[in-house]
Amino acid sequence: MQTAHRRTLLKAVYGAGLAAATASLSFAAGRIKPDGKSALIVVDVQNCFVTGGTLPVKGGEEVVPVINKLAAAFENIVVTQDWHTKGHASFASTHAGKKPFEVKKLAYGNQVLWPDHCVQGTEDAALHKDLALPTAQLIVRKGYHQEVDSYSAFTEADGKTPTGLGGYLKQRGIKRVFVTGLATDFCVAWTAMDARKAGFEVYVIEDATRAIDLNGSLAAAWKQMTARGVKRIQSTDLA
């Protein structure tokens, strides 16, 4: 079911003549105080996704001070890191005649082909130098299997291979997750939707994210997230 939903999202993003839909917003009522059963998930705030990186998200570095400020309110923090092999299946350069941002059907479904980025062990894959999360307990690396991409921090793009994050959070007694980072319309969105599927209450902190917004992908992602019960809030909504 999950794979079908993702194919629907990709069709919505890349279909010809897509009109950007206005998603109905789901805001939390009142201010929210994170407690011991809450976790902050910081998605892919890496050099490759900020200015000067191999796959920069416009304004990507602007999330860093927002996330650093938010972190003080959380006892539980998880960081994710895109961690690709050389010649990864999601790289356009791996497929003869293909260019970045084209879509190719792979064994697990349609795959956006990206510029080479976040290759394991490179400075490009390192976390942003100004990210200050001294109380983060876990770094989840994803996309390290060469033949399958992994946008979500919970499940790889084949829709069936878990990263182990869901089990980790549940064992820690986490009930609510707050998702931040890069990019809103890809790794943040897929992480949020998979967190909902795993049974968590999920909030995406909009001003602590930035989007690629490729052919209407941001509006499509918000629409998908809202339909699955993800709540869209701002950092100022947290107490």
N, C-alpha and C positions, 0 to 999 in steps of 0.2 A: 504493500500500500504506500509505504514511504517513497519508494522509487517512482511510483506513478505520480505522486504529488510533485516530486522534483522535476520529472519530465514536463508536467503541466507548467511549473514555474519557468523552466527554460523556454518552453514554447511561447509563454506569455512575454518573456523578456526579448526573445529574438524573432518573434513572428513579424512578418512584413506589415507595415502600417499600424504598429501598436500605438494606441492612444494612451497616454499616461493617465491611469485611473486615480481618482482621489480616494485613498483608503479611509474607511471610517476609523477614527482615532479611539483608542481605548486607554483612557487615563485613569490612574488610581485616584480614588477619592481621598483628599486630605494628604498630610505628610506621612511618609513611611519611615519608621525607625528600624534599620537592620538589627537583627538579634543573633544569638548564637546558632540559630537554625537557618541563617541567611549566608549566601556566598556571593562574592563578586567574581565574575569571570572576565578576564581581560584577554581579548582575542587578538592575537597576531600584531601587536604594536612593535613592529620590526623595521629595520632599516630599509628593507626591500619595498615597503608600502608607504614610505614617506618621501618628501622631496629629496631628489638625488638617488633614489632607489631604482631597482630594475622594473618595478611595477607600482609606481607611485599613485597613491590615492590623494586627490586634491585636498589639501588642508589636513592630511593625515596626522602630522605632528601636533596639530592643535588639540588632539584628545589627551595628550600626555599630562598637562597640568590639571585638567579636569579629573582624570583618573587618579592622579596622585592625591588630590584633595579628597575624593570619594573614599579612597583606601583607608583613611583614618577611621571610618565608621564601621569597618568590617573586621570581624575576628577571623573569617575564612576567606582566603583569596586564592584563586587558581589562575595561572597564566598559560596561554597556548602559544605555540610557535610552529609556523609552517616550516617543514624540514624535509625538502625534496632531495631525491637522488639526482645525480647528473643523468641527463637523458630521460627525465621523467615523462610518463605517458601524457601528462597534461601540458607539456611544453610543445609549442608549435614547431620548434626546431627538430623535434623527434620524428615528425611526420613529413615526408617529402612533399613539397609543393604547397604546404599549408602555411598560413600566416597567422600571427597573433589575433585573437578575438574571433576567429572562425570557429565553427562548431563541428565536431567530428563524433560519429557514433562509435563508441568503444564497447567492450563486452558488457559493461554495467549500465550503459545508457549514453545519452548525449553528453559530451564533454566540451566545455569552452576551452579552446587552446590558448595558453598564455605565453607571454615572453618568458624565457628562462628566469627564474626568480627563487629566492630563499633556498639556495643550494646548501646542503648540509655543511656545516663547519666554516662557511664563508662569513665575512663581515656583513654582507648583504642580509644574511639570515639572523644576525644578532638582534637582540632586543634593543629598542631605542635607548641611547645612553642616559637620557634624562628621566626614564621611567624609574620611579622610586617606590618599590613595593617590598620593603624589608620583611613584612610579615607574611608574604606569599609562601604557602606550604608546598605547592606542586606546580611543575611545568609539564604540560601535556604537549608532546610533539606529534604532529600529524602530517599526513602526506608523504611518509617515508617509505611506503610500499611503492615500488617503481611502477606498477601497472594499474594503480587506482589512486584517484585524487581523494582528498579528505577536507572538505570545507568545514564540516561540523566538528566540534570538540568531542562529540559523543559517539558518532558513527561515521565510518568512511562512506564514500560516495556510492559504493555498491549497495548501500542500504541495509547491510547485514553484519558488517565487521565492526564490533564495538572497540572503542579506545580504552574502556575501563573507567572512564570518568563518572558515569552514572553510578556504578557500584561504589566507587570511592566516596562520592557525595552522600549517598544513602547510608553508608556505614558510619559516616560522620554525623548523621542525623539531620542533614540539610533538607529543608522543605522548600525554600525560596531561592532563586538565583537571579542575579542582576547582571545582565550582559552588556559589555562595553567593547570598544576596539574597532578593528578594521577587517573587512569593509562591511558596512551596514547591510548591503544587498547580497552579499555572498556568505562569508564565513560567520558573521554575526547572526544573520537571519537563519542560516541552517543550524547553527548552534542553539539558537532560541527555540526553533521548532522541534528539534530533537529533544531538548530539555522538557518541553511540554509533553512530548510523546512518552518520555520516561517518568512522567508524573509530577514534575516540579511546577510550582507556581513561578511564572517567568515574567521578568520585566526587562525591557531594553531601554537603556538610558540614552535617549536620542542625542543629546549634546555631547556625550562621551563617545560618539561614533562618527565616522565619515564614510561616504559611499563612493563607489565607482560610477554608478548611474549610467550603465551602458544600455542604450536603446530602451529607456524606460524601466530598467531593472529595479530602481529604488522604489517606485510606486508599486510595482508588481510584488516586491518583497514585503512591503508593509501590508499590502492587501492579504498576502498569504499568512503572514504572522498574525494579523488581527483575526483572521478567520479561525486560527488555531488557539486563540485565547491568550496570545502574548500581549502584555500590557506595555504601552508606549508612554514613557515618562521622561522628565528632565532631571538633571542633577539637583535642582532646587526643590524637587518633590521629596527628597530624603531629609529626614530630621538629623 
